Amino acid sequence: MADTARRQAAVVTGEARSQASRVAGHLKDRVGREADSQTHKAARSIRQWADDLASMAESSKPDSPMRSAAHQVANTGQRAADYLEEQGLSGVVREVQHFARTRPGVFLAGAAAAGFLVGRIIKAGADVAQEETHRQVRDPYTGPGAAGGP
């Protein structure tokens, strides 16, 4: 009887492993498809931004230094969009890993700077939202309890 229970437990364990493996495979495929979709969406957005910048540069004065700078930035944006479309997210991850291995000091400094900038942007956004909330509360014409208001 104990031998039968062990065999059944082994069968159940094997089936559970098999199902877990299938679920993990499906999840990996789904995450991969979503990452590819978002990468292509990001590439399209970057390309649109670069096209808009190039159009803006074309409409500026021909001898303007801003025109050449805008063209350079637009070209860089086009190259970035091309790279994203060709290499995908995995290519970007490989490049970042390679850069981090070959130049760890620069990578860490860049990561710290990026973290600082993101923190400042988030803080500025929170400050603006808080200021807007306070302004609405203080303004008798638009704040809560105003005539004709909520």
C-alpha positions in Angstrom: 0.0 0.0 0.0 2.8 2.4 0.8 4.5 1.5 -2.5 1.3 2.3 -4.4 1.0 5.7 -2.5 4.6 6.5 -3.4 4.0 5.7 -7.1 0.9 7.8 -7.2 2.7 10.6 -5.4 5.5 10.4 -8.0 2.9 10.5 -10.9 1.1 13.5 -9.3 4.5 15.2 -8.7 5.5 14.6 -12.3 2.2 15.9 -13.6 2.5 19.0 -11.4 6.0 19.7 -12.7 4.9 19.2 -16.3 2.0 21.7 -15.8 4.2 24.2 -14.0 6.7 23.9 -16.9 3.9 24.5 -19.4 2.6 27.5 -17.5 6.1 28.9 -17.1 6.6 28.5 -20.9 3.4 30.2 -21.7 4.2 33.0 -19.3 7.6 33.5 -20.8 6.2 33.6 -24.3 3.5 36.1 -23.3 6.1 38.4 -21.6 8.3 38.1 -24.6 5.5 39.1 -27.0 4.5 42.0 -24.7 8.1 43.2 -24.5 8.4 43.0 -28.3 5.2 44.9 -28.7 6.2 47.7 -26.3 9.7 47.9 -27.9 8.1 48.4 -31.3 5.7 50.9 -29.9 8.7 52.8 -28.3 10.5 52.7 -31.6 7.5 54.1 -33.4 7.3 56.9 -30.8 11.0 57.7 -31.1 10.8 57.7 -34.9 7.7 60.1 -34.8 9.5 62.4 -32.4 12.6 62.4 -34.7 10.5 63.0 -37.8 8.8 65.9 -36.0 12.1 67.4 -35.0 13.5 67.0 -38.5 10.5 68.8 -39.9 10.9 71.6 -37.4 14.6 71.9 -38.3 13.7 72.1 -42.0 11.3 75.0 -41.3 14.0 77.0 -39.5 16.5 79.4 -41.0 19.1 77.6 -43.2 22.1 79.1 -41.5 20.8 78.6 -38.0 23.0 76.6 -35.6 19.8 75.2 -34.1 18.9 73.7 -37.4 22.1 71.5 -37.5 21.7 70.6 -33.9 18.1 69.6 -34.4 19.1 67.5 -37.5 21.8 65.7 -35.5 19.3 64.9 -32.7 16.7 63.8 -35.2 19.2 61.5 -36.9 20.3 60.1 -33.5 16.6 59.4 -32.8 16.1 57.7 -36.1 19.2 55.5 -35.4 17.8 54.6 -32.0 14.5 53.7 -33.4 16.2 51.5 -36.1 18.3 49.8 -33.4 15.2 49.1 -31.3 13.3 47.6 -34.2 16.3 45.5 -35.3 17.7 44.3 -32.0 14.6 44.5 -29.7 14.7 44.7 -25.9 17.1 41.8 -25.7 19.7 43.8 -27.8 19.3 46.8 -25.6 19.8 44.6 -22.5 22.9 43.0 -24.0 24.4 46.4 -24.9 23.7 47.8 -21.4 25.3 44.7 -19.8 28.3 44.9 -22.1 28.7 48.6 -21.2 28.3 47.9 -17.5 31.0 45.2 -17.6 33.5 47.2 -19.7 33.0 50.6 -18.0 31.4 50.0 -14.6 32.4 53.4 -13.1 30.7 55.3 -16.0 27.7 53.0 -15.8 27.2 53.5 -12.1 27.7 57.2 -12.4 25.1 57.3 -15.3 22.7 55.1 -13.3 23.0 57.4 -10.3 22.5 60.5 -12.4 19.5 58.9 -14.1 18.0 58.0 -10.7 18.6 61.5 -9.4 16.9 63.0 -12.5 13.9 60.6 -12.2 13.6 61.4 -8.5 13.6 65.1 -9.2 11.0 64.8 -12.0 8.7 62.7 -9.7 9.2 65.2 -6.9 8.4 68.1 -9.2 5.3 66.4 -10.5 4.1 65.7 -6.9 4.8 69.3 -5.9 2.8 70.6 -8.9 -0.1 68.3 -8.1 -0.1 69.3 -4.4 0.1 73.0 -5.4 -2.9 72.5 -7.8 -4.9 70.8 -5.0 -4.2 73.6 -2.6 -5.0 76.3 -5.2 -8.4 74.7 -5.9 -9.2 74.5 -2.2 -8.3 78.2 -1.6 -9.9 79.6 -4.8 -13.5 80.6 -3.9 -14.6 80.4 -7.6 -13.2 77.0 -8.6 -12.6 75.3 -5.2 -15.0 73.0 -3.4 -18.1 74.8 -2.1 -17.9 77.5 -4.8 -21.1 78.9 -6.2 -22.2 76.5 -8.9 -19.4 74.1 -7.9 -19.6 70.6 -6.4 
